[in-house]
């Protein structure tokens, strides 16, 4: 399991430099509107994960055990899923309760710490993804990285105060 996590994360992060940013994209073009959430706060990391993956549970893309596995992996391996400061790319293996490939986006107005009360591990954004294989999600991850690497887009995302603003104002140039 650890080797799978390291390989998939390493391959993905190594390809960040190849990402191009030559189109106009709204956040809701990457994530379905129903899979985008904005909440004031979560009481703890588990609650934040549940909020992030709630749309994927509702549409049956994942089973609850997928969230359990992500929580377990985070406790065991630490903050390895943090791909940028304050951003968690929450995922587990395809066989851990995934029914179909899908993505979700959660923005927390107030950050929540991961499993330890370490402020350097505080997260404001959880990008949840579930995939049934090792390749069907790569194009969407490329689009997500466009957001994370675009300072203006990230500032827009982090400055919103309601979901409607998140959907309207997040344009990636």
Secondary structure, DSSP 8 states (H G I E B T S, - for coil): -HHHHHHHHHHHHHTGGG----S-EEHHHHS-GGGEEEES--SSHHHHHHHHHHHHHHTTSB-HHHHHHHHHHHHHH-STTEEETTEEEE---TTTTBSS-EEEEEEEEEEEE-SS--GGGEEEEEEEEE-SSSSTTHHHHHHHHHHHH-HHHHHHHHH-SSHHHHHHH-EE-
